[in-house]
């Protein structure tokens, strides 16, 4: 849950708690007042009843007036708008207390056929504590709301900062954070903008340099290869041709790694099956002897990925197996939503993490061509897809396996 969501949830909980406390306090205060009134009215009704039983209307009215009661003539109207909070009835008499409004109560007395209804408006001091409590609760609610809006204003820029950092991480290096906040969050935004500007300048310079290098290298390499073809065959021609092909391969791999690292190329995600991936990978290799590769697809399955990039990754694994395997054929095995490339050879002395760094090679590769970029490119492409690469040595075979993300989780 985000900070923004937590603040809203805490505010709702605090507000609901205060409203509940306010409701309970009002109810408790009302019950207390009515309990006191019941005792009071029951007590005074004992004195008033003797006037009612004697039909002494004059003294009864006088007594009501002394007690600050007003005798009501329109009984039906008032009783219709009131509700009973106390009732005591016998065969001959009846005493009832009604609530008319928050501060107005009715006392109803009846003896035989004589009845009287009187209204008393309570003095304001009886409700002062209740009103004070309500005011205090209201002030607390206002304080909570004020704090909520202050915190909301302070934390809201974090959403923009988070979104901007995410877009920046996805390769939108022109993203900048706009905020009017001058506190710590404003400093964070200012620091991020400065950092983003520096990184964008570095990446732009590096990309421009790589494009220039790629252009400047590939053109003379291509011309050199064409020129070499015109030279008579000799051991020097083979050496030069091999060196130029290695230089061209290294240039392509370096540019591919840089594009992956810089998020220059967005993945073109599509759905395809493993057989299509293997065919695409093999088409990128120039294999003279097809019997040097043995393919076994025990369970074909579909994945969502960038076919071009993922085929480059698998191509590099196949190419490494062909280069370093001491025995042909090599094996490409598809089973349990895994793609494995197996080549005969001794167990690698270096861990996989070391071999996936650029310009690193195992000890058994000293006599082979290459610049240690193959596995580095494989690892970066798989990371881009959130796939996993693993290495094991089984029965004399070096086994490199690609796990699609959902398969990795199950394992």
N, C-alpha and C positions, 0 to 999 in steps of 0.2 A: 504494500500500500504506500502511495506517495505521501510526502509531507503535507501537500495540499489537501489530500483526502483525509489524513489524520486530523488536521486542524478542523475541518468541517465536521467530522464525526465527534470530536471532543466538544465542539461548540454545541452541537445538537444535544449531546448527552447532558452538558452543563445546563443548557436552557431548559431541557425537559425536567431535570432535577429541581431547578429553581421553581418552575411552574408547579411541580408536584408538591414541593414544600409549601408554596404559597397557598395551594388548594387545601392541604391538610391543616395549615395554621389557621386559615379562615374558618374551616369547618370546626376545629377544636375550640376556637374563640367563640363561635356562634353557639356551640353546645354549652360552653361554660356560662355564657350570658343567659341562655334560656333556662339552664338549671337554676341559676340564681333567681331568675324571674319566677319560676315555678314556686320556689320556696317563699318568695316574697308575696306572690298573689294568693297562695294558699293561706298564708298567715293573715293577710288583711281581709280575705274573704270571710274568715271566722268572725271578725268584728262587724263586717258589713251584713252578714247573713241575719243577724238579729233584727236589724232594721227592716230587712226584706220580709222576714216572717211576721213582723208586727205591722207590716204595711205602712211603715213610717217613711213615706216617700220624701218628705222635706228633709229630715235628718240624713237620709241615705244620700240624697243629692249633695247636701252640705259636706258629708264625709268624703264623697268622691272628689269634690272640688278641692278639699284640703290635701288629698292624696295626688292631686294633679291629674285627675281623670276627667275626661269629657264624655258625657252621656250621649249615646248615639240613638237617634230616632229611626233612621233608615237602616234597620238591622239587616234586612235581606241583601242590600247592596254590599255592605261591608263583609258579611259572612261569606258571600259568594266569592269575594276577592281575597279570602284568607284561608289559612290551613291550620288545623288543630295541632297543638304541641303538647297539650295536657287535657285530660278529661277525667272527671270523677262524678259518677251518677248513682243516685239512689232512687227508691220508689217515689219519694216526695220532692227531692231536690236534685240540682245538677250544677256543677261548676266546670267551666271550660276556659282554656286559655288559647287564644288564636294569635298567629303571627300575621300582621297585615302588610307591613313593609319591614325593611331592615331595622329601623329604629322605632317602629310603632307596633304595639301589641294590644289585643282586645281581651277584656275580662267579661265573661258571660256568666250570669247567675240566674238561677230559676228556682222558684219555690211554689209548688202547686201551679196555679195559672199565672202567677206573677213572675215576670222575667225582666232583666235589665242587661244592657250591653254598654260597656264603657271602654273608651280608648285612652291609652296613655302613650305619650311620646317621650321616650327615654331621653334623659339629658345627654348632651354630647360627650360628657366626660366618660360615660359608660363605653363609648366606642373609640376613645382616643388611642388606647393601647392597640386596638385592632387596626386602626388606620395607620398608626406609627409602624406597626409590623409590616403592613402592606407597602408603605412607602420605602421601608428598608429593603424589602424584597425587590421592589421595582428598581431601586437604585442599583442593587446587585446585578439585576438582569441587564440594566443599561451599561454597567461596567463590563460585564461579560461580552456584550455585543460590541462595545468599543474596543476591547482587547482583541476580539475576533477580527474586526475589520483592520486593526493595526497589524496584527500578525499576518492576515491575509495579504495586506499590501506589501508586507516585508517578504513573504515567501512566494508571492505570485511570480516575481521575476525568475525564481529558480526553475519554473516550468520552461520559460523561454531559454534560459541558460542550458538546461538539460536537452531540449530539442535542438538547440544550435550546436551543442557538442556532438550530438548524435549525427546530425547532418554533416558536420565537419569530418567525423570519423568515417562517414560513407563516401567521402571524396569531394564534398562541396566546399572547397577551400576558400571560397569567397564569402562564406557565412561570417557575419559579425553580430554581436549582441547589442541591441539598442535598449538602454534603460536609463531612466532619470533618477534612479536611486543613488544616493551619495554615501550610504553606509557601507558595511563590509561587503554586501552583495554587489554594490556598485564597483567596489575595488576588484572583486572577483571577475566581473564582466570586463572591466578595463584591462586586467591582466590577461584574460583569455583573448581579447581582441588583439593585444600586442603580440601574444604568442602565435595566434593564428596568422597574423600578418607576416611574421618572420618565417613560419613554416611554409606559408604559401609562396613566399619569395624563394625559399630554398628549393621547394618542389618544382616550381616553375623553371628555375635556373637549371636544375638537374634534368628535367624533361627536355628542355631546349638543347642542353649539352648532349644528351643521349640521341636525340633526333639528328643532331648535326653529325655526331660520331657515326651513327648508323648509316647516314647518307654518304658520308665521306669514305667509310670503309667498304660498304657493299658494292659501290660502283667500281672501284679499282679491283676488288676481289673478283667480281664477275668478269671484268675485262682480262684479268690475269688468267683466269681459268680458260677463257676462250683462246687467249694467246698460247697457253701451254699446249692446248690440243693441236696446235699447228707445229709444235716442236716434234722432232723425231723421237721415237720411243727410246728411253734409256733409264738407268736407275735414278738419275738426277731428276728426270721428268716425273717419275713416280713419287719421289720425295717432295718435290715442289707441289704437285697436285694434292698429295695427302695433307701437306701443311696448309694449303689454301682452303681445302674442305673443312679442316679442323678450325681454322680461323673463322670461316663463314658460320659454322655450327655454333661456335662460342659466341659470336656476335648476336645470332638469333636468340640463343638462350638467355644471354644477358638482357636483351631488350624485352623478352617475355617476362623474365623475373621482375624487371623494373616496372612493367605495366601492371603486373599483379600487385606488387607492393604499393604502388601509388594509386591503386584503384582507378587507373586510367581507363581500363576496359571493364565495362559493366557485364556481368554474367547474363547470357541469353538462355534463361532457364526454359527447358522443354522436356517433354516426357519421351523416353526412348528405352528400348530393351538392351540388355547386355550384349547380345549378338551384334547389334548395330554399333555399339561402342567398340567392340573388339575389331570389327571390320574397318571402322574409321581409324583406329590406332594402327592397324597393320598397313593401311594405305599410306600412312605417313612415313613408313619405313621402306627401304629398298632391300628386300630380302631375296637374294638370288636363289637360295635353296629352300623351297617351301616346306620340305620335310624336317627342317631344323626347328619348326614350331609345331607342337602338338596341342590342339585345342579340345578341351572336354567341358561341355556345358551340360551339367547334370540337372540343373533347374534354372531355366531362363526366367528373368524377372525384369520389371521396369523400374526406372529411377527418374527423378526430376533433377536435371543438372544442365550445365553448359556442355554440349556435345564436343565442341571444338577444344575447349580447355581440358576437359576430362580425358579426351582421347590423347592429348599431348602427354598428360601425366602417365597414362597406361602405356603409351608408346615408349616413354623413357624407361619405365620398368622393364619392358620387353627388350629394349635395346641394351640395357645393362646386363640382363640375363644372357643375351646372345654374346656380348663382349666377354663376360667374365666366367661363363660356364665352361667347365673343363670337358664337358660331354654333351653332345647333341642327341636328341632334341631337347629343347626347353619345354616347359609345360605351362599352359594357361588353363586354370581350372575354375569353373564357376559352380558354386554350391552354397546353399544356406544363405543366400543374399550376400555372398562374399566373392571377390575376384582375387585369385592368387596367381602369382607368377613364380615358377620354380625353376631353378638352375642348379646343376650339379657343381659342387665346390666345397671348399673348407669353410668352416664357420668364420664369419667376419670378426676380426679382432677389435674393431671399434664399435661402440654403441650406435644405434640408429640415429639418435639425436645429433651425434657428431657428424655422421655422414650426410645429414640433411642440411648442414651448413654449406654455404657457397665456397668453392675452391678447396674442398676436402675430398680425399679418396681413401679407400682402404688399402692396406699393404699389398693385397693381392691384385691391385690394379696398376702396378707400376709399369707393367709392360703393355698396357692397353692405352688406346687413344681416349681423349676426353679431358675435361678440365674441372671435374667435380661439381658440375652445375646441375646434372640430371636430377638427382634426388632432392636437391634444394628446390628446383622448380616443381617437382612432384608434390613435395610437402606444402608449398605455398598454394598450389592449385587446390589440393584437398582441404586445406584450412579455409580457403575461400568458400568451399562448398560445405564446410562443417563435416567433412568425412575424416576417417582415421586411417593412418598407415601403420602397419605393424610388421615386425620381422621375427622369424623363427628359423632354426636350423633343424631339419627333420630328415633322418635317414640319409644323411650326406647331401641334402639339398638345402640351398638357401631359398627361403620362402618369404616373399613380400606380398602382403595382403591388404586390399582396400576394403574398408567397411563403410557402407553407407550409414548415415547418422542413426536411422531408426534401428539398424542391426547392431550398431555399437551399443546403444542403450540396452538392448535385450541381453547382450553378452555381459 
